[in-house]
Amino acid sequence: MLTEGLFCKKRIGKRGKMEYKSTSLVPKKADILIIAMAVVMAVAVLAFFAQGESGRVAVILRDGVEIDRINLDKAEKSEITVEGDYTNTILCENGSIGVIHSDCPGGVCVQSGMIKDAGKSIVCLPNRMEIRITGASDIDVMVG
């Protein structure tokens, strides 16, 4: 005899007696199809994000518009010139990047030196140029 609970229903039978009907949770074809589609979509999303750039990436911006993107973990030695109101010469070598020459007043961007850690940036305000490093970092927390 079944008892009323999560997996059975109580009803009155033909003879007026109480009968219990089992309502076990058996998946239907549509349930299996929905689960399979969800698994395929999850795998596709993971594959999409896994193929993105890994490691540290230097993003060079002028007036807030991206003009170049360099993967520092794979880049060879190169120089990039950013023209605007002033001229910045950027050097990328040995996994780091920095401004090596600028004709802007003050030259704070040149004094910033070479950077290589994610989260660091170099800014040349007179030329409205910025270098940001994004991506993986060996540093857990950066203070002050």
N, C-alpha and C positions, 0 to 999 in steps of 0.2 A: 504494500500500500504506500502510495506517495503522500507526502505531507506538503501542505501549502508553503511556498517559499519563493526563492528567487528563480528557480528553474521549473516550476510547475504552477498550473492554474487550477483553481477550484471551480467546478460548475455542477449544475444539477442535471443528472442523466435522465434517460427515458422512463425509468421506473420511479423517479422521484428521489433517488438516492444521490448522495454527493459523490461526484467522480473527480478524479484529479488527472490532468493531462500534462505530460512532460513538455516543457518548452526549452529544450536544450539549445545552447548557442552554437549552432552549426553554421559556418560561413557559407554564403551563397556565391554563385559565380560572379555576381556584380561586386560583392565585397572583396573577393580575391583580385578582381580587375582593378579596383580602386587602390588597394594596397600596393599592387605591382606598379601602378602608375606613380604613386607617391614615392616609392623606392627609386624608380628610374629618374624622376625629377630631382630627388635629393642627390643622386650620384652625378647628374648633369651639372648641378649647381656647384658641387665640390670640384668637379673637373674644370669648370670655368674659372673658378677662383685660384685653383692650383697652378694654372698655366700663366698667371700674371707674373710681373717682374718680381724677382726675389732679391733680397739683399738691399743694399743702400743705393738710392737713386737721387742724383742731384738734379733739381728742377731749377732752370734759369728763367726768370720772369722779367719783363720790362713793361711798365705801366699796368701791371697785374695780368699781363697776357704771357702765357708760356711760349718761350721761343726755342727752348731746347731741353732735352731730358737725357741724362747720362747715367748709365748703370756703373757706379764706381767700382763694383767688384769685378767687372769685366772690361772696363775701359782701358785703352792704351793711352800713352802720353799724347795730349792734344792741346791746342790753344784755340780759344774762341774769342772773337771780338764782338762786343755789344756796342753798337753805335746809337747815339741819341744826342741830347744836348752836349754830352761829353762822351768820351770813348773809354770803355773798360776792356782790358785784356785779361782773360780768365785762363788759368792753367789747370789742367786735370792730369795728375800723374800719381802713381803708387797708391791708388785708392783714396786720394784726397783731392780737394778742389779749392781754389782761392783766386783772388784778384791780384795779379802781379804788377799791373800798371794801370793808372787812371789819371786823366788830366783834369779831374774834378777838383774843386777847392777843398782843402782839408785832407783828402786822401785817406779817410777813415776806413774805407773798404779795403785798401791795400794793407793798412796796419792790422786788419783783422787776421791776417795770415791764412794759412791753409786749414781747412776743416775737413773732418772725415766721419764724425758721429751723427747718427740720425737725430733730428731735432735741432741741430745747429743751423745757423744761417748767417749770411753776409749781406749787408744792405748798402747800396750807394744811393743816398737820398737825392743828391743833385741830378743824377742820371736816371732816377726812378727804376733802378735795377736791383733785383734780389736773387740770391742763390739760396735754396732750401735743400736740406738733405732729409729725405723721407725713407722709411723702410725699417728693416731690422736693425737692432742695436744691441751691443753687449752690455749697455748701461741699463740698470733697472730703474734708478731714480736719479734725477739731476737736480741739485739744490744750488740756488744762487749763482 
